[in-house]
Amino acid sequence: MIKIHLSRLLGERRLTQADLARKTGIRPSTIGDYYHELAERINLDHLDLICEVLNCTVSDVLEYIPSHKRKK
């Protein structure tokens, strides 16, 4: 499973989804999908823009959780 930590990152930086959409040029509905972890895919260009605007790394945004840890 892949977790998207966009909600935590925006909260820590006191930014809204709309702020991020404006700063990145990514559609607000797409930001919303990432924020609520509804996206099945993440565009790498979007990930690059998000990392640039939030001044973070890919590993700050995405986390891999092995399946054996999910079942516990």
C-alpha positions as CSV (number, residue, x, y, z in Angstrom):
1,M,0.0,0.0,0.0
2,I,1.2,3.5,-0.7
3,K,0.1,6.3,1.7
4,I,-0.1,9.9,0.4
5,H,0.8,12.3,3.2
6,L,-0.3,15.5,1.5
7,S,-2.9,16.4,4.1
8,R,-0.3,16.2,6.9
9,L,2.2,18.3,4.8
10,L,-0.3,21.0,4.0
11,G,-1.4,21.1,7.7
12,E,2.2,21.5,8.9
13,R,2.7,24.3,6.4
14,R,-0.7,25.9,7.0
15,L,-1.6,25.7,3.4
16,T,-4.9,24.8,1.9
17,Q,-5.6,22.6,-1.1
18,A,-6.5,25.7,-3.1
19,D,-3.2,27.3,-2.2
20,L,-1.3,24.3,-3.4
21,A,-3.4,24.2,-6.6
22,R,-2.6,27.9,-7.3
23,K,1.1,27.5,-6.6
24,T,1.5,24.3,-8.7
25,G,-1.0,24.8,-11.5
26,I,-2.5,21.4,-10.7
27,R,-6.3,21.2,-10.9
28,P,-8.0,21.6,-7.5
29,S,-9.9,18.3,-8.0
30,T,-6.6,16.4,-8.6
31,I,-5.1,18.0,-5.5
32,G,-8.3,16.9,-3.6
33,D,-7.9,13.3,-4.8
34,Y,-4.3,13.3,-3.6
35,Y,-5.2,15.0,-0.3
36,H,-7.9,12.4,0.5
37,E,-5.8,9.5,-0.8
38,L,-8.4,8.7,-3.5
39,A,-5.9,8.8,-6.4
40,E,-4.9,5.4,-7.9
41,R,-1.9,7.1,-9.7
42,I,0.2,10.2,-9.2
43,N,1.6,12.0,-12.2
44,L,5.3,12.4,-11.8
45,D,5.2,16.0,-13.0
46,H,2.6,16.7,-10.3
47,L,4.8,15.0,-7.7
48,D,7.8,17.1,-8.8
49,L,5.7,20.3,-8.5
50,I,4.3,19.4,-5.1
51,C,7.8,18.7,-3.8
52,E,9.1,21.9,-5.2
53,V,6.4,24.1,-3.7
54,L,6.4,22.3,-0.3
55,N,10.2,22.1,-0.3
56,C,10.1,18.4,0.5
57,T,11.2,15.1,-0.9
58,V,9.2,12.3,-2.6
59,S,9.6,10.2,0.6
60,D,7.9,13.0,2.6
61,V,4.8,12.8,0.3
62,L,4.7,9.1,-0.3
63,E,5.2,6.1,2.0
64,Y,5.3,2.4,1.1
65,I,3.6,0.2,3.7
66,P,4.4,-3.5,3.2
67,S,1.3,-5.7,3.1
68,H,2.3,-7.7,6.2
69,K,2.2,-4.5,8.3
70,R,-1.3,-3.6,7.0
71,K,-2.9,-6.8,8.2
72,K,-2.0,-6.2,11.9
